[in-house]
């Protein structure tokens, strides 16, 4: 086995742990090449390594650092739903009971964080003692500080104490009741009066955002240095978890955050990745482009995550071309203005056409667009408009290679569309777009409808899914495996249709009702009503 760790170029200095430091295993439930590419994993690992009261070892599915004989804490960073299978495998490998209720004082506390768990931890809650909700910048230190004060106490006393810290969620301290075993939730209540009735998500409000703490050629994006330009998105498309869950929109300071980070990163690599849901909406983005266009960075390869369509101009395109990028990615959601109004995508068709023309004028070879099928309120006529727009773009920007990546709408918690289900016609609609576009020389890349169904199941799931997740682990991660597990567990939880396809009533209690998101339920319902007005138009 190659020594992945020896090839790392670290951009931080770890401190020597104290003699009585807390032994911690920090795990990523996938292979090293995937885990080390996660900026969130890198940041948490460097934060743990920077504390003298912590002795941390990393664990991946294919390699590990020397692990402590008796870890007190074992943490997981979860950024993809189906990686839960590997969490269970790694717990088994360490001889740790899979369920929190089966662990004793001799077992480590199992904690987890990341976007999947912050969005809706309930399907996985049986496997975790502690779940960290929100941004890690202060939350992780609050958790470790609080644990350090109670590390010698009984496990139950530890959990009760940790539950008092904002952003720390202890699932076993909350009792969920149901109308029936296979019915909706009727209540979610703390088991004792000294447990907070709602758990507040922690939000970091500083202007110094994340940047890579390690660069390695073993990463999925080889030798890349990543820097977070913005966090959240001001657009607030009504389906978008990346916007709603991470509000408010924050931009990294050019001088205090971005420039120092980029200078440090480019001292060890010449590949730079700019990250964020809408990086071109940074208020000083033009200044950032000017900074990257300095002569000393001429040899730096720059890549960007998705940019806002109406910010694509010739200067941006030329900057990317000069820094070895051949394409740019924009999210249009739909070719139909009506659908874009429904989802609150503040974008006109003329702006999409202009983006394609500007990309070509700046020298880019390809334009990647992202859309969705099965959006609430969408009709077949709207799909036809998407196909027509793509065909028109090919005429408006001849020679520009066009790709349309298209996903199925999946409802996400804490967004206005959390009450909607997956459209059962979505798979047919993806096939319609494929039939229309591929003969015209447009590269159409649909995401798996079956995977969208599983994603929706987990995104709207509750605690009753724990048995199902364990069962499907043995069957294999296919839609057929999940259907088989539902059949086996019939009567003990609602059917697949309830979680995936059903439109839920606003009066129905949501699985994450006790977990406070950035916006109150009343505001989300107001945004939903605005969308429904456009649906009726």
FIDOZA-536192 format. One record per residue: x, y, z of N, C-alpha, C in turn. Coordinates in steps of 0.2 Angstrom, whole numbers, plus 5000, padded with zeros to 4 digits. Atoms other than C-alpha are relative to their C-alpha. Layout:
XYZXYZXYZ/...
END
This chain:
500449945000500050005000500450065000/499649945000500750174995499950045007/500049964994501150295010499750074998/500349935002499850435006500250055004/499949944995500250535021500750034999/499349985001502150545017500050054994/499949965006501750635000499650075001/500449944998500650775009500550065001/499749944999501250955008499550045005/500449974995500551025024500150085001/499949925000500151215025499850025007/500149984993499951215044500549965005/499650044996500951165059499649975006/500450044994500251035071500450015006/499650004994500651055089500149935004/499950064997501350925100499449995006/500550014996499950845110500249995008/499850014993499950855129500049935002/500050074998500250695139499349975002/500750024999498450685144499550024995/500449975006497750745127499549954999/500650045001496050675122500249964993/499950045006496350525110499450004995/500549995005495350565094500149964994/499950025007495050465078499550044996/500449965005494450575064500049974993/500150055005493750475050499650034994/500449985006493150505032499849934997/500250075002492050365026500049994993/499850015007492850345009500749995000/499250015001494550315001500350075001/499649944999495950435005500050054994/500049955005495950514988499350045000/500649965000494150564990500050045007/500049964993494250615009500550065000/499549944999495850725007499850054995/500249945004494950824993499450045003/500649964997493550875005500350065004/499849944996493951055011499849995007/500350004993492851025026500449955004/499650054997493850865031500750035002/499349974999495550955029499950065006/500049954995494951105040499949975007/500250034994494251005054500749965003/499450034998495850895054500550055002/499549954998496951045055499950035007/500249974994495951125069500149955006/499950054995496050955079500850005001/499350004999497950955076500350065003/499749934997498151135082499950005007/500149994993497551095099500449955004/499650044996498751025112499649955005/500450054996497350945122499749944996/500350055004496950835107500649964997/499550045003497950685100499649974994/500450025005497150655083500349954995/499850045006497350515070499549994995/500550005006496550505053499949934998/500250065003495650355046499650004994/500350015006495050315029499849934999/500250075001494250155021500649964998/499450045003495950115013500750015003/499449994996497250185025499950035006/500149964993497550255042500650025003/499449994996498750335053500049965006/500050044994499250245069499450025005/500649984997497650235079500149995008/499950014993497550255098499649935003/500250064998497250095108499350015003/500749994997495750175117499850074999/500249935002495050325108499450025005/500549984996493850435118499550034995/500549975005493050525103500249974993/499950025007492850455085499550054996/500449955004492250585072499949984993/500150015007491550575055499850064996/500249955004491450705041499649974994/500450035005489950655030499750054995/500149955006489750745013499649964995/500450045005488850605003499649955004/500550044996487250515009500249935001/499950085000487750335004500749985003/499450024996489450345013499849985007/500250034994488450295028500249935001/499850075000488850115023500749995003/499350014998490650145026500150035007/500049984993490350235043499949935004/500150074996489550065049500649954999/499550045000490949975042500650015004/499449984996492350075050499849995008/500250014993491350065067500149935001/499950074999491349875065500749985000/499250015000493249875061500350025007/499749984994493549965077499749965006/500350044995492449845087499550045004/500449954997491249985091499249984998/500750025002489349945092499750054996/500349955005488350025078499550055002/500649964997486950095088500350035006/499849964994487250235101499849975006/500350034994486050145113500449945003/499650064998487249995114500750015002/499349984998488850085118500050015008/499949994993489550095135500650055002/499449964998490850195145500649984997/499450025003492150095137500150014992/499949995007491750145119500050084999/500049935001492150315112499350034998/500649975002490850445109500150014992/500050005008490450445090499650074998/500349935002490150625083500150004993/500049995007489850685066499850074998/500249945003489650835055500050004993/500049995007489550905038499450014997/500649985002488250955026499449955000/500550054999487250795026499750005006/500350004994487050785044499750075003/500349934998486750975046499350004997/500649995004485350965033499449955003/500550044997484450815041500349945003/499650064997485350695053499549945002/500550054997483750595058500149934997/499950075003484050445046500649965003/499450024997485750425054500150005007/499949984993485450475072500149945004/499850064996485450305079500749985000/499350025000487250285074500550055003/499649954997487850445082499850025007/500149984993488050495100499950085000/500049935001488350675095500050024993/500049975007487950775079500150085001/499849935000488750945076499650044994/500449965005487551065067500250074998/499849945002488251205057500750014998/499349995002489851285053500549985006/499650034995491351215062500550055003/499549964997492451365065500050015007/500049994992491851395083499749945003/500350054997490751245085500449945002/499550064998492151115085500450025006/499649984994493151215098499549995006/500550004994491551235109499949925002/500150074998491251045108500649975004/499450034996493050995113500150035006/500049974993493051125127499549975004/500550034996491451055133500149935002/499850074999492050875132500550005005/499450004995493650915141499850015007/500349994993492650975156499749945003/500450054998491650815157500349934998/499750075003492850675150500049955005/500050064994492950585167499349985002/500750024997491050575170499749944996/500450055003489850445166499750024993/500249985007489350435147499350045000/500649965000487550495151500150075002/499949934997488150645161500450044995/499649975005489350685147499550034995/500549985005487950685134499550065002/500549954998486750795145500450075000/499649935000488150925147500150024993/499849985007488650925129499350034997/500649985003486750955124499950075002/500149934998486851125133500350054995/499649955004488051195120499650014993/500349995006487251275105500349974994/499750035006487451175089500249935001/499950074998487751005098499349975001/500650045000486350885095500149935003/500050074997486150725106499449974998/500750035002484850625097499749965005/500350044995484550505111499650045006/500349964995483950645122499350034998/500649985003482450675111499649944998/500450065001480950555110499550024994/500449995006479950545093499449965001/500650045000478150485093499750014993/500350015007477150435078499249995001/500750025000475250425074499949935000/500050075000475550245070500749984998/499350035002477150135067500250034993/499849985007476950175048499650074999/500349935001476150355051500550055001/499649954999476750525052500250025007/499849984994477650605066499550055004/500549954996476550685080500450045005/499649954995477950755092500749985000/499350014999479750775095500250045006/499949964994480150815113500649985004/499450024995481650815125499849955005/500250054995481650675137500050035007/500049964993482050795152499950074999/500149925000481650975156500650044999/499449975001483451015156500449994994/499750015007483750965138499650064996/500349955004483451115126499549974995/500650035004481751085116500250014993/499750005007482651145100500750015000/499250005001484451135094500150054995/499849945005485151295086500649984996/499550015004486251275072500550065001/499549944999487951375074500250034993/499849965006488351505061500650045001/499449965000490051575058499950064996/500249945004489951755053500650044999/499449965002491751805050500150014993/499849995007492551865034500649964998/499450045002494051745034499749924999/500350065001493451585026500549944999/499650065000494151415023500550004994/499650015006495651365012500449935002/499650064999496651205010500550005005/499550014995497751145024500549954998/499650055003498551005013499950004993/500050015007499050984995500449934999/499750065001499450814988499849984993/500150025006499550734971499549945000/500550054999498450594978499350025001/500749975000496950704979499649984994/500450015006495550674967500150054995/499749945004495950844961500750015001/499350014999497750814959500450075002/499649954999498850944968499650075001/500449945000497451074970500050035007/500149964994497451214983499350034999/500749985000495651254987499950065005/500149944995495051424994499250024999/500749995000493251464999499950084999/500149935002492751634990499450035004/500649984997490951644997499749945003/500450054997489851545008499350025000/500749995001487951525005499950034993/500149975007487151614990499450055001/500649954999486051774990499449994995/500650015005484951704976499449975003/500550034996483951594987499549964995/500450045004483251474974499649955004/500450034995481851384982500149935002/499950074999482451214980500749995004/499350004999484251254985500350005008/499750014993485051185001500650045001/499449964999486651264998499950075002/500249934999485851434999499650005007/500549994994484451415013500449975006/499750034994485451305025500650045003/499449974998486951405025500050085001/500149934999486251585026500350025007/500049955005486751725028500649994995/499449995005487851755012500650035003/499449974998489651785017500550004995/499549995005491051845006500750005004/499450004997492851815011500450074998/499649935001493951975013500549984996/499450015004495151994999500650005003/499349984997496552065009500149955006/499950044994496251965026500049934999/500150075000495751795019500349984993/499850035006495951765000500750014998/499349985002497651854996500549965004/499550044997498551775010500049934999/500150075001497851605008500349984993/499850025007498151604989500850004999/499349995000499951664991500349945004/499750064996500251525004499949944996/500150065004499451394993500449994994/499650005006500351444977500849995001/499350014999502051424986500149925000/499950075001501751234985499749974994/500350035006500751204970499850064995/500249955005500251294954499349994997/500750025001498451234954499550035005/500449964995497051344962499349994998/500750015001495251304964499650055005/500549954996493951444969499449975001/500650034998492551374978499450055003/500649974997490751434983499449994995/500650015004488951424977499950054995/500149955005489051584968500650055000/499449964998490851654968500050064996/499949945003490651784955499550065003/500349954996489451874967500350035006/499649974995490851914978500050074999/500149935001490652104980500750034997/499349985003492552124975500349954995/499750055004492651984962500450034995/499649975005493352104949500750015003/499449994997494752144961500449935001/499750074999495051954964500349984993/499750015006495251934945500650044998/499449965001496452074944500649975003/499550034996497451994958500349944996/499850065003497551824949500350014993/499749985007498051914932500750035001/499349975000499651974939500549954997/499650045003501151914930500349945003/499750064996501851804944499549945000/500550065000500251694942499949984993/500150025006500351674924500049924998/500050075001500751494925499549965005/500550034995499351454938499449984996/500650025002497951344933499450015004/500549984996496351414939499349964998/500750025001494651324941499550035004/500549974996493051384947499449965000/500650034999491451314954499550044996/500649975004489751364946500050075001/500049925000489651554942499350024998/500749985002488051654941500150024993/500049995007487551664923500150074997/500049935003487351854921500650035002/499449974998489051884928500649974995/499550025004489951794914500150054994/499849955004490851924904500749984996/499450025004492351924892500650005004/499550004996493551974905500149935004/500050064996493051824916500349944995/499950065004493151704901500850004998/499249995001494951774896500449985005/499650024994495551754913500149935001/500050074999495051574914500449974994/499650025005495851544897500750015001/499349984998497451624902500349955005/499850044994497451514917499849924999/500050075002497251344907499349975002/500750035000495351324909499750004993/500350005007494351274894499350015000/500850004999492551284901499850045006/500349964994491451374913499349965001/500650044998489951304922499550055003/500549964998488251394924499449965002/500650034998486651344933499450044997/500649965002485051394923499449975002/500650034997483851264931499549984994/500550025005482651274916500150054994/500149955006482451354898499450045001/500649974999480751404904500050065005/500049944996480551584911499549985006/500550024995479051514920500249965006/499750044995479951384929500650035004/499549964997481351504933499750045005/500449964996480051614941499849965006/500350054995479351464951500649995005/499550024995481051424959500450065002/499749944998481551604961500750014997/499349995004483051594948499950074996/500149935003483251784944500450004994/499650015006483851754926499550004994/500449995006483151804909500449964995/499750045006483451694893500550044997/499549965004484351844885500749995004/499450004996485651834899500449934999/499750075001485951644896500350004993/499749995006486251684878500650045000/499449955000487451824882500549965003/499550034996488351714894500449954995/499750055005488651584880500450044995/499649965004489251724868500650035003/499549974997490351804880500649945002/499550054998491151634885500449984993/499650015007491551604866500550064998/499649945001492151784864500750005004/499450004996493351764878500549944999/499550055002494151604870499849935004/500250074997493251464881499849954994/500250055005492951304871499449975002/500650044998491551234881499650045006/500449974995490051294892499649945003/500450054996489251174905499450035003/500649974997487451214910499749945004/500350044996486551134924499250015000/500749995000484651104924499749955004/500450054996483251004933499449984996/500750025002481750904928499649985006/500550024995480250874938499950055006/500149944995480251044947499350015001/500749994999478651074956499750054996/500349965005477451154944500250004993/499850015006478351104929499649964995/500450045005477451054913500449974994/499650025006477950964897500250064996/499849945004477951134888500650035003/499449974997479251194900500649964998/499550045002480351044896500250024993/499949995007480151084878500450074999/499649935000480751264881500749995002/499350014998482351194889500449974994/499650025006482751094874500150054994/499949955005482351234862500550055002/499549954998483451354872500749974999/499450035001484951234871500249994993/499950005008484751214852500150074998/499949935002484651404850500750025002/499349984997486251424861500549974995/499550025005487151314848500050044994/500049955006486651434834500350065002/499749944998487051584844500750015002/499350004999488751534849500349944997/499750065004489351414835500749985002/499350024998490851314839500149995008/499950004993490651324858499649935002/500250064998490451144865499550005006/500549994995488851134875499849935003/500250064996488451014889499450025005/500549994995486851004899499949945005/500150054995486950914915499350015003/500750004997485150874922499949955005/500150044995484650814938499250005001/500750004998482950764945499950045006/500249964994482150884958500049955006/500150044994482450814975499950055006/500249954994481650904991500549995005/499549994995482850965004499750035006/500349974994482451005022500350085001/499849934999482551195027499950044994/500149965006482051245010499250014999/500750005001480351305004499649944996/500350065004480151154993500049935004/500050064996480351035007499449965001/500650035000478550995007499849964994/500250035006478550934989500449934999/499650065001479050754983500350004993/499750015007479950684968499549994995/500550015005478950694952500149934997/499950075003478650514946500150014992/499949995007478650584928500850024998/499449975001480450654930500549954996/499550055004481350494923499850014992/500249995007480250514907500250064997/499849945002480650694906500750014998/499350005001482450664907500149964993/500050035007482250544892499850044994/500349955005481250674883500650054998/499449955002482750794884500549974996/499550045003483950664879499949994993/500250015007482950624863500050064996/500049945003482850804859500750034998/499449965000484650864862500649964997/499450045002485850714858500150004992/499950005007485450714839500250074997/499849935002485850904839500750015002/499349994998487650874845500150035006/500049974993487250934863500149945004/499950064995488050824876499650015006/500550004994486650784888500249955005/499850054994487150704905499550005005/500550014995485650654915500349975006/499850044994485950604933499549955001/500450064999485250444939499350015004/500749994996483350454943500049955006/500050044995483550304954500450025006/499649974995484950384964499650065003/500449944998483750544965499549975005/500550034996482450434973500349985007/499750024994483650364986500250075004/499849944996484350544990499450035003/500649974997482550604993499849965006/500250054995482150455004500450035006/499649984994483650515015499950075002/500049934998483450695014499350025003/500649994996481650685020499849945005/500150064996481850525031500050025007/500149994992481550505050500449945003/499650054996482350395063499849934998/500250075002481350245057500449974995/499650035006482550225042500649975003/499450034998483950165053500049934999/500050075001483349985052500049994993/499950015008483150005033500750014998/499349995002484850075031500549945002/499650064998485649935040499849944996/500250065004484649805030500250014993/499849995007485049885013500750004999/499350015000486849885018500249934998/499950075002486749695016499849984993/500350015007485749705000500450034995/499749975005486749824991499650074999/500349935001486450014987499750014993/500449995006485249994973499350025002/500749984998483450064972499649935001/500350074999482949874971500149985007/499950024993483749844988499650045005/500449974995482849984996499349985000/500750035001481149924989500049945004/500150064996481549754996500050015007/499949994992482049825013499350035002/500749974998480349925013499549945001/500450055000479449765009500149955006/499850044994480349665023499750045007/500249964994479949805036499350035000/500749985001478149835030499750005007/500350004994477149895045500350045005/499649974995478549965055500250074998/499849935003478850125044499550014994/500449995006477950215031500349984993/499850035006478050155013500550054996/499649965003479350225001499750064997/500449955004478050334992499950065005/500149944995477750435009500650045000/499449964999479550495010500250034993/499749975006479950514992499550044995/500449975005478450564981499450045003/500549974997477150624993500150075001/500049934998476750804995499750015007/500149994993476750845013499650065002/500449944998475450955022500550055004/499649954995476251115030499849995007/500250024993475351055046500449945002/499650064998476350895046500650015003/499449994997477750885058500649974996/499450025004479450875049500549965005/499550044996480750755055500550045003/499549954997481950905058499750065004/500349944997480651015067500350025006/499749984994481651015083500750034998/499349975002483251075073499950074997/500149935003483251265070500450014994/499649985006483751315053500050085000/499949935001484251485047499450055000/500649975001482451535043499449975003/500650034996480851505053499549974995/500450045004479551385046499550054996/500549955003478351535043500350044994/499749965006479551625031500149954995/500050045006479851465021499349994997/500750015003477951445019499850064996/500149945004477851625013500449994994/499650015006479251585000499649954996/500450065003478251424996499450034996/500649975003476651524993500250054994/499849965006477551644981500249964994/499950055006478151494971499449984997/500750025002476351434970499750054996/500449955004475751594963500350004993/499750015006476951574949499849944996/500250065003476451394946499350014997/500749995002474651454944500050054994/500049955006475151584931500049974993/
END
